[in-house]
Amino acid sequence: MPTPAKAMAVCTAASLVAVSAYTVALGANGWLWFAWVLLGLCTAAVFAIRLPR
């Protein structure tokens, strides 16, 4: 796994934890979840592009 893709995956996982903690503490915020889904899609795209052929 390339280093930039690994860093992006770690950031995605960390942001999932942060958004989940925010939701538990202060209630759901649709924009945070929307942003996290977009980040997850971007991470998936990076992995799809970086896969060796």
N, C-alpha and C positions, 0 to 999 in steps of 0.2 A: 504494500500500500504506500503510495507516494506521501511524502511528508505534508504537503499542502492539503491533500485530501484528508489525511489523518487529523490535522489541526481543525479542519472544517467540521469533521465528524464529532470531535471533542467539544467544539463550540456549540454544535447543534444539541448534543446531549446535555451540556451544562445549561443551555437556555431552556430546554425542556424542564429541567429541575427547577429553574428560577420561575418559569411561568406557572408551573404546578404549585409551587410554594406561594406565589402571589395569589393564585386562585383560591387556595385553601385559607389564606390569611385574610384577604380583602374581598373575595368574591370574583366571579368570572368577568373577564374583560375580553370581548370578542376580538378586538384589534390585536391584543397580544397573541391570541391563539392563531389568528390569521397570519401574523408576522412569523410565528413559529412554523406554520405549515409551509409558507413560502421559503423559509430558510431550509426546511427539510427537503423541499423539492429541489432547491439549488444544490444542496449536498448530494442528493441522488444523481443529479445531472453531472456533477463533477466526477463522481465515481463512474458513471456511464461513459464519460469521455476518457477517463484515465485508464479504463480497463485495457490490458494488453490484448491485441488481436492475433 
